[in-house]
Amino acid sequence: MGTTLALSIASNEVRNINDQLALLSHNVANAGTPDYATETVTQSSLDVGGVGDGAVNNLVQRTINLQTQSSLFEQNGTASSLQTQQSALQQIDGVQGAVGSGNDIGSLLGALQDAFSNLAGEPDNQTQQHAVVSAAQALTTQINTVSNAITTQRQNAQNAIVSEVGQINSTLSTLGTLSDQIIQANNNGQSTADLENLRDSAEDQLSQLIGVRFLDQPNGDLLVTTQNGLSLPIHATGPVITTSAASLGPTLYASGGGVPAITIGGFDATNDLTGGQLGANITLRDQTLPTMQANLDEFSYALASRFQAQGLTLFSDADGNVPAGGGVPVQSTYLGFSSEIQVNPAVTNSPSLVRDGTNAIAGSPTGAAAFTPNPPGGPSGFTTLIQNILTYALGTQAQVGVPQPAPNVTGLGASGTLNAGFSAPSDLATMATSVVASSASQSATVTQQLSTAQGLQQSFQSQLASASSVSIDTQMSNMVVLQNAYAANGRVIGAIQSMWNQLLNAVP
């Protein structure tokens, strides 16, 4: 091998090593960057005119397990969906209390029953009469509080949907821009490793917002679809997904009931967008929270109507009225009643009505027995109403041998499509327990599922990190190898330079 060729080979290798050291430095600098996959470079033999001239660096590539990455992105959607649901449901849990905790509606209904029992022993005792009113007020206050919490969480879900749609559109645009740059770099024979790492980061963000799948194309482009197969274009000139802000009330529902649709290309895709934060908030807004509201409305209506049926309108709206039933859908006449229910103002002003009664009952073979209120100046020891409340309004029968009308557990909500999630209870105490327990059970199930999902997510993260993330130890080891190679090639160049110097000095 001649000195000229040796010098060329050594010089080429020094340039190669400098490039590899720069790449190594780039890896180390991004060791803590999320979604950054280690970049590597290989070499190929360089041939000039049929003569070997050392090696040349190939294009920079990434070290990444795409199958594990795909599994991780899918699990991101599952975990973030459950996390979003858990956050909302725990807010409800914190307000409604656990069954038997003392501040739940079942416990407060029990306290009202105890107050009536105490009043039965001293019907003319004004302190006991006031105690009944106070217990009833504590119950309605808790019902209102839980109802308002449900409404707040539903509005929060709606607001989050609007925000998440904006984030999704922005991320899709970012994916489109990066894909265009990757296509161009491919066409120019340039490395796309850095651009692919940036695109992976955007894919990661999108996978947490909505359940998606990514398919790399041969030219470097990217196809994005929802879990249900709907295409999410990344090169669109405007927003891919559209929706609008709204203030949600109990009479509004999705799919034509005033709740804004989420559309893709003019198509209502609301029910097809699952997974991720967006999918979770859609479920919360359109199913989970409206069902909780419907169950609470049903309990409130049953509470007010069963007391009224015995001759005591203890619970009503602000005008002293109890909603009529029998609507279509079944709850149409008392949607949102749980946010309005209160102690009848007439009873608040005259607590003795809890002994005497507020309204006469004609009696019915399919409902309550006849009842006549205690007239002004009537017996101070009047207990007929109190016994009817304890035996019938709070019991399983409207009168002897006549069961209470079953509460609605299907066809609920403004849409008439929701189901309570439990069988129709026969008495108010069981119904109160069912309402609270159903909500708590759903929250507990989500929490358990979240724990499992996060465990699987962490497993995929560890697998991907093991295969793709920057190892400082490996990079430092590579640096030593490169430094030794640099020194060896430097010595070759130095030796050749010394030979040339000696040769030039020998010439007279």
C-alpha positions in Angstrom: 0.0 0.0 0.0 1.4 3.4 -1.0 1.7 6.3 1.4 -0.8 8.3 -0.6 -3.5 5.6 -0.3 -2.7 5.1 3.4 -3.0 8.8 4.0 -6.3 8.9 2.2 -7.7 6.0 4.2 -6.5 7.4 7.5 -7.9 10.9 6.6 -11.3 9.4 5.6 -11.5 7.5 8.9 -10.7 10.6 11.0 -13.6 12.3 9.3 -15.8 9.3 9.9 -14.8 9.2 13.6 -15.5 12.9 14.0 -19.0 12.4 12.6 -19.5 9.4 14.9 -18.3 11.4 17.9 -20.7 14.2 17.0 -23.5 11.6 16.9 -22.4 10.1 20.2 -22.6 13.6 21.7 -26.0 14.1 20.2 -27.2 10.8 21.8 -25.9 11.7 25.2 -27.5 15.2 25.1 -30.9 13.5 24.4 -30.5 10.8 27.0 -33.4 12.3 29.0 -35.5 13.3 26.0 -38.9 11.4 26.0 -39.4 9.2 22.9 -35.8 9.7 21.7 -34.4 6.5 20.2 -30.7 6.0 20.2 -29.2 6.9 16.8 -26.4 4.8 15.3 -24.3 4.7 12.2 -22.7 1.8 10.3 -19.9 1.9 7.7 -19.5 0.6 4.2 -16.3 -0.1 2.3 -15.3 2.8 0.0 -14.0 1.8 -3.4 -12.3 4.3 -5.7 -11.5 3.0 -9.2 -11.5 -0.6 -8.0 -9.1 0.2 -5.2 -10.2 0.1 -1.5 -10.1 3.5 0.0 -11.2 2.8 3.6 -14.8 3.2 4.7 -17.7 5.7 4.6 -20.4 6.3 7.1 -23.9 5.2 6.1 -27.0 7.2 6.9 -27.8 7.6 10.6 -30.4 5.1 11.7 -32.4 4.6 14.9 -32.4 1.6 17.3 -36.0 1.0 18.1 -38.5 -1.9 18.4 -41.5 -0.7 16.4 -43.7 -3.5 17.6 -43.2 -2.7 21.3 -43.6 1.0 20.5 -47.0 0.3 18.8 -48.1 -1.7 21.9 -47.1 1.1 24.1 -49.0 3.7 22.1 -52.1 1.5 22.3 -51.7 1.1 26.0 -51.2 4.8 26.4 -54.8 5.3 25.1 -56.2 2.8 27.6 -54.3 4.1 30.6 -55.0 7.8 29.9 -58.7 7.0 29.4 -59.0 5.2 32.7 -57.0 7.9 34.4 -59.4 10.6 33.2 -62.4 8.6 34.3 -60.9 7.9 37.7 -60.2 11.6 38.3 -63.9 12.5 37.6 -65.4 9.6 39.5 -63.2 10.2 42.6 -64.6 13.7 42.7 -68.1 12.3 42.9 -67.0 9.7 45.5 -65.6 12.5 47.7 -68.9 14.3 47.7 -71.4 11.5 48.0 -69.6 9.6 50.7 -69.4 5.8 51.1 -72.5 3.7 52.0 -73.0 4.0 55.8 -70.5 6.8 56.2 -73.0 9.1 57.8 -73.1 11.8 55.2 -74.4 9.6 52.3 -78.0 9.9 51.3 -78.8 6.4 52.8 -77.5 7.4 56.2 -79.3 10.7 56.1 -82.5 9.0 55.1 -82.0 6.7 58.1 -81.6 9.8 60.3 -84.9 11.2 59.0 -86.6 7.9 59.8 -85.1 8.0 63.3 -86.5 11.6 63.7 -90.0 10.4 62.7 -89.7 7.5 65.1 -88.8 9.9 68.0 -91.7 12.2 66.9 -94.1 9.3 67.1 -93.5 9.1 70.9 -94.1 12.9 71.3 -96.1 14.1 68.3 -96.8 17.5 70.0 -93.2 18.2 70.9 -92.0 21.1 68.8 -88.4 20.3 69.3 -89.0 16.9 67.7 -91.0 18.4 64.9 -88.1 20.8 64.2 -85.7 17.8 64.3 -87.7 16.1 61.5 -87.5 19.2 59.4 -83.7 19.5 60.1 -83.1 15.9 59.1 -85.1 16.4 55.9 -83.1 19.5 55.1 -79.8 17.6 55.7 -81.0 15.0 53.3 -82.0 17.4 50.5 -78.8 19.4 50.9 -76.7 16.3 50.3 -78.9 15.4 47.3 -78.3 18.9 45.9 -74.6 18.7 46.6 -74.1 15.4 44.8 -76.3 16.5 41.9 -74.3 19.7 41.5 -71.0 17.7 41.6 -72.3 15.5 38.8 -73.3 18.5 36.8 -69.9 20.1 37.4 -68.0 17.0 36.3 -70.1 16.7 33.2 -69.5 20.3 32.3 -65.8 19.7 32.9 -65.9 16.8 30.5 -67.5 18.9 27.9 -64.9 21.7 28.3 -62.1 19.1 28.2 -63.5 17.7 24.9 -63.3 21.1 23.2 -59.7 21.5 24.4 -58.7 18.0 23.5 -60.1 18.3 20.0 -58.0 21.4 19.5 -54.9 19.5 20.8 -55.6 16.6 18.5 -55.9 18.9 15.4 -52.6 20.6 16.3 -50.8 17.3 16.8 -52.1 15.9 13.5 -50.8 19.0 11.8 -47.4 18.5 13.5 -47.3 14.9 12.3 -48.1 16.1 8.7 -45.3 18.7 8.8 -42.7 16.2 10.1 -43.9 13.6 7.6 -43.4 16.0 4.7 -39.9 16.7 5.9 -39.2 13.0 6.2 -40.4 12.3 2.7 -38.2 15.1 1.3 -35.1 13.9 3.3 -35.7 10.4 1.9 -35.9 11.8 -1.6 -32.6 13.6 -1.1 -30.8 10.6 0.4 -30.5 12.2 3.8 -30.9 10.7 7.3 -34.4 11.0 8.8 -33.5 9.7 12.3 -34.0 13.0 14.1 -37.2 13.8 12.3 -38.5 10.3 13.1 -37.7 10.8 16.8 -39.6 14.1 16.7 -42.5 12.4 15.0 -42.5 9.6 17.6 -42.9 12.2 20.3 -46.0 13.7 18.5 -47.4 10.2 18.1 -46.9 9.6 21.8 -48.8 12.7 22.6 -51.7 11.8 20.3 -51.9 8.3 21.7 -52.7 9.8 25.1 -55.4 12.1 23.7 -57.3 9.4 21.7 -57.0 5.8 20.8 -55.1 5.7 17.5 -53.0 3.4 15.3 -50.1 4.5 13.2 -48.9 2.9 9.9 -45.6 3.9 8.4 -45.5 4.2 4.7 -42.6 3.2 2.4 -42.0 6.8 1.3 -41.7 8.0 4.9 -45.3 9.2 5.2 -47.7 8.2 8.0 -51.3 6.9 8.1 -53.2 7.6 11.3 -56.6 6.0 12.2 -58.8 5.7 15.2 -59.2 2.4 17.0 -62.4 2.0 15.0 -60.7 2.5 11.7 -61.7 6.1 11.0 -58.9 8.0 9.1 -57.4 11.0 10.7 -55.7 12.9 7.9 -52.4 14.5 8.8 -52.1 16.7 5.7 -55.4 18.5 6.0 -55.5 22.2 5.4 -57.9 22.8 8.2 -59.1 21.1 11.4 -59.7 17.4 11.0 -62.1 17.1 14.0 -64.6 19.8 14.9 -67.0 20.4 17.8 -68.3 23.4 19.7 -68.5 24.7 23.3 -71.7 24.4 25.2 -73.2 24.8 28.7 -74.8 21.5 29.6 -78.0 21.2 31.5 -80.0 18.1 32.6 -82.3 18.2 29.6 -79.5 18.0 27.0 -78.2 14.7 25.6 -75.9 13.5 22.8 -77.0 12.4 19.3 -79.5 15.2 18.6 -80.3 16.3 22.1 -78.4 19.6 22.2 -75.0 18.2 23.2 -72.5 19.2 20.5 -71.5 16.4 18.1 -67.8 15.7 17.4 -67.5 15.5 13.6 -64.9 14.3 11.1 -65.5 15.6 7.6 -69.0 16.5 8.5 -69.7 13.0 9.8 -70.9 12.6 13.4 -68.0 10.5 14.8 -68.8 11.0 18.5 -69.5 7.3 19.2 -66.5 6.2 17.2 -63.9 8.2 19.1 -62.8 5.9 21.9 -59.7 5.6 24.1 -57.5 8.3 25.4 -58.6 11.4 27.3 -61.1 12.4 24.6 -62.8 9.0 24.5 -63.0 9.0 28.3 -64.6 12.5 28.5 -67.1 11.5 25.8 -68.1 8.5 27.9 -68.3 10.6 31.0 -70.3 13.3 29.4 -72.8 11.2 27.4 -73.1 8.0 29.5 -71.5 7.7 33.0 -72.5 11.1 34.5 -76.0 11.3 33.0 -76.7 7.9 34.4 -75.6 9.0 37.8 -77.8 12.1 37.5 -80.7 10.0 36.3 -80.4 7.6 39.3 -80.3 10.5 41.7 -83.3 12.2 40.0 -85.2 8.9 40.3 -84.5 8.7 44.0 -85.5 12.3 44.5 -88.7 11.8 42.7 -89.5 8.6 44.5 -88.7 10.3 47.9 -91.0 13.3 47.2 -93.8 11.4 45.6 -94.0 8.6 48.2 -94.2 11.1 51.1 -96.8 13.2 49.2 -98.8 10.0 48.5 -99.3 9.5 52.3 -100.4 13.1 52.8 -97.2 15.0 53.6 -95.6 17.0 50.9 -92.3 17.2 52.8 -90.1 17.4 49.7 -90.8 19.7 46.7 -89.3 22.3 44.4 -88.9 25.9 45.5 -92.6 26.5 44.7 -93.8 23.7 46.9 -94.6 21.4 44.0 -93.8 17.7 43.4 -93.2 16.9 39.7 -95.7 14.7 38.0 -94.6 11.4 36.6 -95.7 9.5 33.6 -93.8 11.4 31.0 -92.1 10.2 27.8 -89.3 9.4 28.3 -90.1 8.3 31.8 -88.1 11.0 33.6 -89.0 13.9 31.2 -91.1 15.7 33.9 -88.4 15.6 36.6 -85.1 15.8 34.8 -82.7 17.6 37.2 -85.1 17.4 40.1 -82.3 16.3 42.4 -80.6 19.7 42.0 -83.9 21.5 43.0 -85.4 19.2 45.7 -85.8 20.9 49.0 -88.0 20.8 52.1 -91.4 22.2 51.2 -91.4 25.9 52.2 -94.8 25.4 53.8 -93.4 22.7 56.1 -90.3 24.9 56.9 -92.7 27.7 58.0 -95.0 25.4 59.9 -93.0 22.3 61.3 -96.2 21.0 62.9 -97.2 19.8 59.5 -94.9 16.9 59.8 -97.4 15.7 62.4 -100.7 16.9 60.9 -100.1 16.5 57.1 -100.3 18.9 54.2 -102.8 17.3 51.8 -105.7 14.9 51.9 -105.5 11.5 50.1 -108.7 10.1 48.6 -107.3 6.6 48.6 -106.9 4.1 45.8 -106.9 0.3 45.6 -103.6 0.5 43.7 -102.0 3.3 45.8 -102.1 4.7 49.3 -105.1 4.5 51.6 -107.3 7.5 52.3 -106.0 10.1 54.7 -107.4 13.3 56.1 -104.9 15.8 57.7 -105.3 16.8 61.3 -107.3 20.0 61.3 -106.3 23.2 63.1 -107.0 22.6 66.8 -107.1 18.8 66.3 -105.6 16.3 68.7 -102.1 17.2 69.7 -101.3 13.5 69.9 -102.3 12.8 66.3 -100.0 10.1 65.0 -101.8 8.7 61.9 -99.6 10.5 59.5 -96.4 9.7 61.3 -97.2 6.0 61.3 -98.1 6.1 57.7 -94.8 7.7 56.9 -92.8 5.1 58.9 -94.8 2.1 57.7 -95.6 3.0 54.1 -93.7 6.1 52.7 -90.4 4.5 54.0 -91.6 1.0 53.5 -92.2 -1.4 50.7 -96.0 -1.0 50.5 -98.2 2.0 49.7 -100.8 0.4 52.0 -101.4 -3.0 53.3 -101.1 -5.5 50.4 -100.3 -2.8 47.8 -96.6 -2.6 46.8 -95.0 0.7 46.2 -94.8 1.7 42.5 -91.4 0.4 41.2 -88.9 3.1 40.4 -87.7 3.4 36.9 -84.4 1.7 36.2 -84.5 1.6 32.4 -85.3 4.2 29.7 -83.7 6.9 32.0 -82.3 10.3 31.3 -83.3 13.0 28.8 -82.6 10.6 25.9 -84.6 7.7 27.5 -81.7 5.3 26.7 -79.9 5.0 30.0 -80.1 2.2 32.5 -79.6 2.4 36.3 -77.3 -0.5 36.6 -79.2 -2.2 39.4 -82.6 -3.8 39.9 -85.6 -1.7 41.0 -85.5 -1.4 44.8 -88.8 -1.7 46.7 -88.1 0.8 49.4 -86.3 4.2 49.7 -83.5 3.0 51.9 -82.5 0.2 49.5 -82.8 2.7 46.6 -80.5 5.2 48.4 -78.0 2.5 49.0 -78.2 1.3 45.4 -77.6 4.8 44.0 -74.5 5.4 46.1 -73.2 1.8 45.8 -73.6 1.8 42.0 -71.5 4.9 41.6 -68.9 3.8 44.1 -68.6 0.4 42.4 -68.1 2.0 39.0 -65.3 4.2 40.5 -63.7 1.2 42.2 -63.8 -0.8 39.0 -62.1 2.0 37.0 -59.4 2.3 39.7 -58.7 -1.4 39.5 -58.6 -1.4 35.8 -56.3 1.6 35.8 -53.8 -0.2 38.1 -53.7 -3.1 35.7 -53.4 -0.8 32.6 -50.6 1.2 34.2 -48.7 -1.9 35.1 -48.9 -3.1 31.5 -48.0 0.4 30.2 -44.9 0.5 32.5 -43.9 -2.9 31.2 -44.0 -1.7 27.6 -42.1 1.5 28.5 -39.4 -0.6 30.2 -39.1 -2.9 27.1 -38.9 0.0 24.7 -36.4 1.8 26.9 -34.2 -1.3 27.1 -34.2 -1.6 23.3 -34.2 2.1 22.3 -33.2 4.5 25.0 -29.7 6.0 25.2 -27.4 4.1 27.5 -24.7 6.4 28.9 -22.5 3.4 29.7 -22.7 2.2 26.1 -22.0 5.6 24.7 -19.0 6.1 26.9 -17.7 2.7 25.9 -18.1 3.6 22.3 -16.3 6.9 22.9 -13.3 5.0 24.2 -13.3 2.9 21.1 -13.6 5.9 18.8 -10.8 7.8 20.7 -8.5 4.8 20.3 -9.3 4.6 16.6 -8.8 8.3 16.2 -5.4 8.1 17.9 -4.4 5.1 15.7 -5.3 7.0 12.5 -3.6 10.1 13.8 -0.4 8.1 14.3 -0.7 6.9 10.7 -1.1 10.4 9.4 1.7 11.6 11.7 4.1 8.8 10.4 3.4 9.7 6.8 3.9 13.4 7.5 7.2 12.6 9.2 8.3 10.5 6.2 7.5 13.3 3.8 9.3 15.8 6.0 12.4 13.6 6.0 12.2 13.1 2.3 11.9 16.9 1.6 14.8 17.6 4.0 17.0 15.1 2.1 16.5 16.9 -1.2 19.4 19.5 -1.6 
